[in-house]
Structure formats: structure tokens, C-alpha cells
Amino acid sequence: MELVRGRHNLQAKHRPCVATIGNFDGIHRGHQAVIESLHAAGKRLGLPTTVVIFEPQPREFFTPEQAPGRVTQLRDKLRVLESYGVERTVCLRFNRRLAQQSAEDFIQSVIIDGLGVQFLMVGDDFRFGHQRRGDFAMLAEAAAQEGFELERMPTVTHGDSRVSSTRVRRTLESGDLAGAEALLGRRLRITGRVVRGEALGRQLGWPTANLRFAQQPPPMRGIFNVAVHGLGAVRPGVASLGTRPTVNGVETLLETYLLDYSGDLYGRYIGVELLAWQRGEEHFDGLDALKNQIAADVAAARTWFSQNGYTIQTNAG
């Protein structure tokens, strides 16, 4: 998949195309239905599929303190889009200039001149341009004038409710990973390079592989049983996702202890797949209490893996 960063990097080779525009946080089953429709339109018109996203997401730009947690970081969003066969992703930098651009200018500069869109799919509640003046009706007028096809995103439901990024976030916040998997169509995986932390886990006897979040951290918090990818065989582990309240932490980290594994992981690129939620994030009275709880979490993880048919191998990295 080709990644185009910014409107200024769009070239003649990127025109024409079939496209959709949105945040695509989580790339849930509703988003996947959009991608399937894009593929069908692309095949019919003989054009590549293009997904246009924004970085940061608009709410993160306007009200960062109130912005919801991200289901998928940018790196994971791009990875999943590629896995669903998207041929090109255009990432527009959402800054003051883009926020102040008129809806009419956005249509002309991005949709028509930049991408040469021949088929466009957006939600009927999609708003764009300065003060959110642009809407589906405005796009319909432009489509009639410029001769491109325009369709609304299909409504996809699970159970009796619409599948949406908001619903996925709420499901994750409640610790319902099975429910989130049903909405996403896959297990949630968080990827990144292992970074050096304060080595607190190692001091307590439970060394962890730590991942930081470049964008808004995920909505869920707590202790999870996980499968770690990127180290050859898939490795079982137990992970803490949160701010470490016992040591007055502020930054949100994903700290993963791999069961019966030893090796230097700093700088390694790994993917941590969330399998099951154990408990919520807690504050403990001192490091001894925290150390005892970690031991209990690891024991609970071993039991869970054994009961669910996972074989834990002892291997050094």
C-alpha cells in the first residue's frame, strides 16, 4: 500500500481513483463494508482504491483534552488498511490551515484536483470544511457538476445497534474484548518498537517490554492476557495498559511480561494482541503490594492459557 502524506505530495499518478474519507478509527466492520464497496467500484471503473484520513483526528486538534481514546494508532490503522487491500492511503495533516479551509476549497483542491475522484463514498453525516459547512448535499451538487459518482456509507449493525468507533470504544472500556472482536472482525493488536522505561518491572522481578503511544492512547485500561507477535513463535504474556498509578505515573504505557521468555527486546518491533481482560487498573499501597499482585496476575494468566489450550514454551530470545 502506498502512503501519501499531505495534499502537497499528490501527483498526477494519484489521479483518478475511487475514494472514501474519514477517521477510520478501529477499521471496524462498518469501515470494512466501505472498503468492500470501494473495491467493487474500483474493479468496475478500473481505478485504485484510496482512503483519505486525517492526522491528528479533528477532535484531537480542536479539543485534545476531550478527545476520545484511539482504538488504533496511526501505525496500526495503516497496517490494517493494507491488510484489507487498500491500495493507497492519503494522510492529510489536520492543522489550522486545513481547519480554516472552506468546504468548497476542500472539494476542489482534494477531491477534484488532488485525487480526481470518480467514485466517492462518505457517511450521510460527514461534515467538512471551515465550521463544518460541507455536507452530503454539497458533495451531491459537486458530483453532479463534476461528473463523479457519490454514495452513502452503508449502515452495518451487530445485534440491534449500529457498528461505530464510539461503540467499539465503549465496549473496550468495559473490558469486553469478545464484544470488541465481534465489532472489529478481528482481535485488537497494538504494535510498536520496545522502548526503555524506568526498569521498575525488572526491579520487581517481572521485566516488561514497553510500548509508548504516539497518538491518543487507547480507551481501555487494565491487565490483559496477550499474545506477542514478532519474535518468531507467538509468545503468551500478561500486559498492563495504563499509567501505573502506584508509582504516580502520568504517561500511558503498554507493559508486557512474556511468560518464560528471556532476551533483550529493546528496539524490537512487536505486536501485542489482546486476548482476555483480567482486571482493571488499580492503585496499591507500596511496591511490595504491587509485586504480589503482579505475581497473582501472572499466575492467573498461566491458568487462563492452560485452560484455553495454549502451550507455553521456555525459550530465550
C-alpha positions in Angstrom: 0.0 0.0 0.0 1.2 3.5 -0.9 1.1 6.1 1.8 0.8 9.8 0.7 1.5 12.3 3.4 -0.1 15.6 2.7 -2.0 17.2 -0.1 1.2 18.7 -1.5 2.5 15.2 -2.3 -0.4 14.2 -4.5 0.8 13.8 -8.1 -0.7 13.0 -11.5 -0.2 9.3 -10.9 -2.6 9.5 -8.0 -5.5 10.6 -10.3 -8.1 9.3 -11.0 -9.3 7.0 -8.2 -12.2 5.7 -6.1 -12.1 7.1 -2.6 -13.6 7.4 0.8 -12.9 10.0 3.6 -13.0 9.7 7.4 -11.1 8.9 10.6 -11.4 5.2 10.2 -10.6 4.6 13.9 -10.6 0.9 14.6 -11.4 0.0 11.0 -14.5 -1.9 12.3 -17.0 -4.0 10.3 -18.7 -0.8 9.1 -15.4 0.5 7.7 -14.7 -2.9 6.2 -18.1 -2.7 4.3 -17.0 0.7 2.9 -13.7 -0.8 1.7 -15.5 -3.7 0.1 -17.7 -1.2 -1.8 -14.6 0.7 -2.9 -13.1 -2.5 -4.2 -16.2 -3.2 -6.2 -16.3 0.4 -7.6 -12.5 0.2 -8.3 -12.9 -3.0 -10.2 -15.8 -1.7 -12.2 -14.1 1.5 -13.1 -10.6 0.1 -13.4 -9.3 2.5 -10.7 -7.3 2.2 -7.5 -8.9 2.4 -4.0 -7.9 5.4 -1.9 -8.7 6.1 1.7 -8.3 9.7 3.0 -7.6 10.1 6.7 -6.6 12.9 9.0 -3.7 13.2 11.4 -4.4 14.3 14.1 -8.0 13.4 14.1 -10.2 16.6 14.1 -11.4 16.3 17.7 -7.8 15.8 18.8 -7.0 19.1 17.2 -9.9 21.2 18.4 -10.4 19.7 21.9 -7.4 17.5 22.7 -8.3 17.3 26.4 -11.8 15.9 25.5 -10.8 13.7 22.5 -11.7 10.0 22.9 -9.1 7.3 23.2 -8.0 5.8 19.8 -8.9 2.3 19.1 -6.0 2.2 16.6 -2.8 4.2 16.5 -1.8 5.5 13.1 0.7 2.7 12.5 -1.9 0.1 13.2 -4.5 1.8 11.2 -2.2 1.8 8.1 -1.3 -1.9 8.7 -5.0 -2.9 8.9 -6.0 -0.9 5.9 -3.3 -2.6 3.9 -4.4 -6.0 5.1 -7.9 -5.2 3.6 -6.4 -4.5 0.2 -6.5 -0.7 0.2 -4.1 0.4 -2.5 -3.4 4.0 -1.3 -3.9 6.0 1.9 -3.7 9.7 1.8 -3.0 11.2 5.3 -3.9 14.9 5.5 -2.3 16.9 8.2 -5.2 18.4 10.2 -3.9 21.8 11.3 -5.2 25.3 11.5 -4.9 25.8 7.7 -7.0 22.7 6.9 -9.5 23.6 9.7 -10.0 27.0 8.2 -10.3 25.8 4.6 -13.7 26.3 3.1 -15.8 23.3 2.2 -15.8 24.4 -1.4 -12.0 24.7 -1.5 -11.7 21.2 0.1 -13.8 19.7 -2.6 -11.8 21.4 -5.4 -8.3 21.0 -4.0 -8.5 17.5 -2.6 -11.4 15.6 -4.2 -11.3 17.0 -7.7 -7.8 18.5 -8.4 -5.8 16.3 -5.9 -7.4 12.9 -6.4 -9.5 13.1 -9.5 -12.2 11.1 -7.7 -14.5 9.2 -9.9 -16.4 7.4 -7.1 -16.7 8.8 -3.6 -18.3 7.2 -0.6 -18.9 9.1 2.7 -21.3 8.9 5.6 -24.6 10.9 5.3 -23.4 12.8 8.5 -20.0 13.5 7.1 -19.1 17.2 7.7 -16.1 19.0 6.4 -14.6 22.5 5.8 -14.5 25.6 7.9 -17.2 25.5 10.6 -18.3 22.1 9.2 -20.3 23.8 6.4 -19.7 21.0 4.0 -22.2 18.1 4.0 -23.5 15.3 1.8 -25.9 17.7 -0.1 -22.9 19.9 -1.0 -21.0 16.9 -2.2 -24.0 15.8 -4.3 -24.1 19.2 -6.1 -20.3 18.9 -6.8 -20.8 15.3 -8.0 -23.5 16.4 -10.5 -21.4 19.3 -11.7 -18.1 17.4 -12.0 -19.5 14.0 -13.0 -18.2 11.7 -10.3 -20.3 9.1 -8.5 -21.3 9.6 -4.9 -22.7 7.1 -2.4 -23.5 7.0 1.3 -21.8 4.6 3.6 -23.9 1.5 4.4 -25.2 1.0 7.9 -23.8 -2.1 9.4 -25.3 -3.5 12.6 -24.3 -6.1 15.2 -27.0 -7.2 17.4 -29.6 -4.5 17.4 -27.2 -1.5 17.2 -25.1 0.2 14.6 -21.4 -0.6 14.5 -19.3 2.6 15.1 -16.0 3.6 16.5 -17.8 5.0 19.6 -19.5 1.7 20.2 -16.1 -0.1 19.9 -14.5 2.3 22.4 -17.3 1.8 24.9 -17.0 -2.0 24.6 -13.3 -1.8 25.1 -13.7 0.5 28.1 -15.9 -2.2 29.8 -13.2 -4.8 29.3 -15.4 -6.8 26.8 -12.7 -8.0 24.4 -15.0 -10.6 22.9 -17.6 -7.9 22.1 -14.9 -5.7 20.6 -13.7 -8.6 18.5 -17.2 -9.1 17.1 -17.4 -5.4 16.2 -13.9 -5.2 14.7 -14.0 -8.6 13.0 -10.6 -9.3 14.5 -8.7 -9.2 17.8 -7.2 -5.8 18.6 -3.4 -5.7 18.2 -1.1 -2.9 19.4 2.2 -2.7 17.6 5.4 -0.7 18.1 9.1 -0.7 19.0 10.1 -1.7 22.5 11.4 1.3 24.4 13.4 1.7 27.6 11.4 2.7 30.6 12.3 3.1 34.3 13.0 -0.6 34.6 10.6 -0.8 37.5 9.3 -4.2 36.3 12.8 -5.6 36.2 13.5 -4.3 39.7 10.4 -6.1 40.9 11.4 -9.3 39.2 9.0 -9.0 36.3 10.8 -7.4 33.3 8.5 -6.0 30.7 8.6 -5.0 27.0 7.2 -1.4 26.9 5.4 0.3 24.1 4.6 4.0 24.0 1.7 5.7 22.2 2.5 8.3 19.6 -1.2 9.4 19.4 -4.1 9.5 21.8 -3.8 6.3 23.9 -6.5 3.6 23.7 -9.7 3.9 25.7 -9.3 0.7 27.8 -7.2 0.3 30.9 -6.2 -2.7 33.0 -4.4 -6.1 33.0 -4.8 -8.3 29.9 -3.7 -11.8 28.8 -1.9 -11.3 25.5 -0.2 -13.0 22.5 3.0 -11.3 21.4 3.9 -11.4 17.7 7.2 -10.5 16.0 9.5 -12.8 18.0 9.3 -15.8 15.8 6.8 -18.0 17.5 3.8 -16.3 19.0 4.5 -15.8 22.7 2.0 -15.7 25.6 2.2 -12.9 28.1 0.4 -10.7 30.5 0.2 -6.9 29.9 -0.6 -3.8 31.9 -2.2 -0.9 29.9 -2.4 2.3 31.9 -0.5 5.0 33.8 0.9 3.0 36.7 -0.9 4.8 39.5 1.0 3.1 42.3 4.2 5.0 41.2 2.3 8.2 40.3 2.7 7.6 36.6 1.4 10.0 34.0 2.2 8.6 30.6 0.1 5.7 29.3 2.2 2.7 28.5 1.6 -0.9 27.4 3.9 -3.0 29.6 4.1 -6.7 28.6 5.7 -9.5 30.6 6.3 -12.6 28.4 5.8 -15.9 30.2 9.0 -18.0 30.4 11.0 -15.8 28.0 14.4 -14.2 28.3 16.1 -11.9 25.9 16.9 -8.3 25.1 13.8 -6.8 23.3 14.8 -3.2 23.2 14.3 -1.8 19.8 12.4 -4.9 18.6 9.2 -4.3 16.7 6.4 -6.4 18.3 2.6 -6.7 18.1 0.7 -7.3 21.3 -2.7 -8.9 20.7 -5.2 -8.6 23.5 -6.9 -11.9 24.2 -8.7 -11.5 27.6 -9.2 -8.9 30.2 -8.2 -9.8 33.7 -8.9 -6.8 35.9 -9.0 -3.0 36.0 -6.1 -0.7 36.8 -5.6 -0.3 40.5 -3.5 1.7 43.0 -1.6 -0.3 45.5 -0.1 0.7 48.9 3.6 0.3 48.1 5.8 -1.7 45.8 5.5 -4.9 47.8 1.8 -5.0 47.3 2.2 -4.2 43.6 4.8 -7.0 43.3 2.5 -9.5 45.0 -0.4 -8.5 42.7 1.8 -8.9 39.6 2.7 -12.4 40.8 -1.1 -13.1 41.1 -1.7 -11.7 37.6 1.0 -13.9 36.1 -0.4 -17.0 37.9 -3.9 -16.1 36.6 -2.6 -15.7 33.1 -0.9 -19.1 33.2 -4.1 -20.7 34.3 -6.0 -19.0 31.5 -3.6 -20.0 28.8 -3.6 -23.6 30.1 -7.4 -23.7 30.2 -7.6 -22.3 26.7 -5.2 -24.7 25.1 -2.1 -22.5 24.8 1.3 -24.2 25.2 3.9 -22.1 26.9 7.4 -22.9 25.8 10.5 -21.9 27.6 12.8 -20.2 25.1 15.4 -17.5 25.2 15.4 -14.7 22.6 
